[in-house]
Amino acid sequence: MIKLSSHMFGYFFQANSYIGVNEKGEAFAVDIGGEAERFLKYLEENDLKLKMILLTHGHFDHIRGVAEVAEKTGAKVYIHSEDASMLTDPEASLARFVGGTEFKAWNDFTEVKDGDVIDFDGTAIKVIHTPGHTKGSVCYVFDDVILSGDTLFRGSVGRTDFPGGSHSEILKSLDKLAALADNGDYKVYPGHNEETTLSDEMKYNPYFG
């Protein structure tokens, strides 16, 4: 069974990071979201062994710290092929436009695509390609959980005015998420702001339907 917790490692960016832990103390992270030092300290204080870093997309506020954390822990990094260049290109990741920050490239990653299943100690984490915020945005789904990155927020969706963004594509991506409701309700953990549920978003979010 996976225990999921929410964190904000770097308040400047206000980006959520999630850590899933199994009964053996092995962990995966969804986005890093800020300060590598604080992230690593959390792992050490809780005696966690990080195995995977699953990136919902390649914008700097979600990948900052990936290089340091992956190098220190040996965790395997996953990102969609359409956003993979953002791990090495400060302009593509928008890091170049954020003042006072340092960009560290990371070249050792595994590209994912729609429909891929990542195994974490027997738990199947499904990749759903949800372009719109970026070309390579994805959601990760397991059990009754959707880790939605910047595709779906409580009451809203991610911005589509950055390079690679598309309003029409993000609406199609919401249709993909809505189709999951056939299997029941899901808890939604977004890249920013508070968690929500798929049923509430389908009912109240103006971007659905």
Buried (B, 14 or more C-beta within 10 A) or exposed (E): EBEBEEBBBBEEBEBBBBBBBBEEEBBBBBBBBBBBBBBBEBBEEEEBBBBBBBBBBBBBBBBBBBBBBBEBBEBBBBBBBBBBBBBBBBEBBBBEEBEEBEBBEBEEBEEBEEEBEBEBEEBEBBBBBBBBBBBBBBBBBBEEBBBBBBBBBBBBBBBBEEEBBBEEBBBEBBEBBBEBEEEEEBBBBBBBEEBBBBEEBBEEBEBBE
